[in-house]
Amino acid sequence: MAHSHGSKAIKGMAHSGHSHHTAHGMGKQIMAGSVATVTVKSGEKLMSKLAKHPVLIFGLGVAVGYVAYKYRKEIVSSVGKATDAGKDFVLQQKENLEDIVAETQEES
């Protein structure tokens, strides 16, 4: 009964002046939540299987360590570029916010 009530609520929202996009957006959120739940559950199963094989975990750790060591310069370079891009983005947003505040003060 609660399930049918929920679908009536979504239909009611779509017909009560809210756009159909609101219901569609809710569907996307529900789908994203479902995908996240499935991902977590499958990750839990994988980790429980791996926990039963410590040699496999050690081997994976060695392999990841080797790859990280081999490509360490590229990894450090990529992280540096991402950090610089993040700083530039924050500064740009700060300037945009300052411009908006200045325009608002001028209008007042």
ZIGI-V12973 format. One record per residue. RES is the residue in one small letter. PSI is psi in whole degrees, 0 to 359 (none if undefined). OMEGA is omega as a letter, one per 40 degrees, with the letter a starting at -180 (999 if undefined). Layout:
res=(RES RES)
psi=(PSI PSI)
omega=(OMEGA OMEGA)
//
This chain:
res=(m a h s h g s k a i k g m a h s g h s h h t a h g m g k q i m a g s v a t v t v k s g e k l m s k l a k h p v l i f g l g v a v g y v a y k y r k e i v s s v g k a t d a g k d f v l q q k e n l e d i v a e t q e e s)
psi=(322 326 316 328 321 318 326 324 319 317 321 321 321 331 354 32 339 151 163 339 332 313 322 319 322 322 320 319 319 318 317 319 321 317 318 319 315 320 315 316 316 326 321 318 316 315 323 324 319 327 336 352 78 332 321 318 317 316 318 320 318 315 315 319 318 312 318 320 317 321 25 321 318 322 314 319 316 318 320 317 318 321 316 318 321 318 316 318 315 317 320 317 324 316 318 317 318 320 317 316 318 318 320 320 324 322 334 none)
omega=(i a i i i a i i i i i i a a a i i a i a i i i i i i i i i i i i i i i i i i i a a i i i a a i i i a i a a i i i i i i i i a i i i a i i a a a a i i i i i i i i i i i i i i i i a i i i i i i i i i a i i i i i i a a 999)
//
